[in-house]
Amino acid sequence: MVKEFASKQYWALVLGGSSGLGLAAAYKLASHGMHLCIVHRNAGVEMEAVNAAFEAIRATGVEVVTFNINAAQAERRTLVLQELQKKMGAEGRVRCLLHSVAKGTLKAMTDDPGLQHDDLMITLEHMAVNLYDWTRAVWEQGLFAADARVLSFTSEGSSRAWKHYAAVSAAKAALEAISRSIALEFAPYGIRSNCLQAGVTDTRSLRMIPGHEALLAHSIARSPFQRLTTADDVANMVYLLCKDEAAWVNGAIIPVDGGAHIQ
């Protein structure tokens, strides 16, 4: 496998990289020579499996630093960037900031007590505003590469109403708006920003959605290829958008679903 990033001292800062799409993308980038800083939030009982996944990434030959913290806390963000700057040294730069945080509330609006104001605010903070907070912080510290990529994961729920999905739907819509604004306002600094609209993928986050079984079956039925999107499908697109040839892709919402969105 060609490791085209290896000679460039590129790093990916992955927010939410211990499972699902974030972990798959981290492994894909590492396999092509990109060093990794992974920010994740996991309980102690999960860490054996998480650490095993991180060791598999290290086995590709790249440097991997990890932080088990709340990515939405400003003081934690400062700590991570300070440590990352030390680890990267004078030559290292962040080529890719990947936002894959999935901390959200799945509650019906009409239940008792149901979806509350605080549920919406917490979901928006973690799954949308957090993208801007990290982008701004990395930029202020001068850690981005001259040609950097800010990537995040959205879903069809940003424009469709699904039961129990109101808070996440609002966050995804906000995430797309923030991503577009980053694409516009940070472009003079060499930063490209895009959202990947992943198709329905059988991840831990999806299985938390009430009625996810029906969603999975419906997604297979409407897919031109009669299958679900996989985490590797999405990771492949993350990798492609990090290549030099993708420099002119900016401000886009890119479906990665095998064409399921067309019908």
Residue, then its C-alpha position, 0 to 999 in steps of 0.5 A: m500500500v502506498k503511504e503517500f502521507a508518510s513523508k509529509q509529517y501530516w497528522a489527523l486530529v480525530l474527535g470521536g475516534s474510538s468506534g464506528l466511522g471515526l475509528a474506521a477513518a483513523y485506521k484508513l488514514a494511518s494505513h496511508g502514513m498519517h499520524l493520529c491524535i484521537v480524542h474519545r470518551n469511553a468508560g473503563v469497561e470499554m477500554e480493553a477493546v478500545n486500546a486493542a483497536f488503537e494498538a492495531i492502528r499503531a501496528t501500521g507504523v504511525e504515531v498515535v496519541t490518544f485522550n479519553i476526555n470530554a471533547a466539548q470542554a474548553e480546558r481539555r481542548t487546550l490541553v490536547l492541543q498543547e500536547l499535540q503541538k509537542k508531539m508533532g514538533a516543528e515539522g508536523r501539521v494537522r492535515c485533517l480535523l475529523h469530527s465524529v462526535a456522537k453524543g446526542t439525545l434520542k427522545a420523543m418530543t411528546d413523551d413525559p418528560g420527553l425531549q427537554h431544552d437542555d437535551l437540545m442544547i447538549t446535543l447541539e454543543h457536542m455534535a455541531v458547535n464543537l466542530y467550530d470550537w476545535t477548528r478555531a482553536v487549531w487555527e489559532q494555535g497555527l497547527f493546520a497544514a497549509d492545505a488542511r481539511v476539516l471533515s464532519f459526518t452528517s446524515e439524512g436526518s439533517s433534512r428529514a424528520w424521524k421519530h426520537y431524532a429531533a435533537v440530533s436532526a437539529a444538530k446535524a442541520a447546524l453542523e452542515a451550516i457551520s461546515r459551510s461557513i468554515a469553508l467560506e471564512f477559513a478558505p483564505y488560510g488554506i482550510r477546506s471544509n466538507c460534510l460527509q452524509a454517510g448512508v445508514t451504517d450499522t454502528r453502535s450509535l445507530r443501534m441506539i435509535p428506537g426502531h433502528e431495525a426498520l431503518l436498516a431494512h428500509s435502507i437496504a431496500r432503497s439502496p441501488f446495491q441492496r446493501l448498507t453503507t459500511a464504516d469502511d465505505v465512509a473511511n475511504m471517502v475521508y481518505l480521498l478528501c485528504k489527498d492533494e487531488a481533492a483540494w478544490v472540494n470545499g463547502a460540500i455535503i457529500p453523500v456516501d451511501g451508494g446512491a440510496h439518496i436518489q430514491 
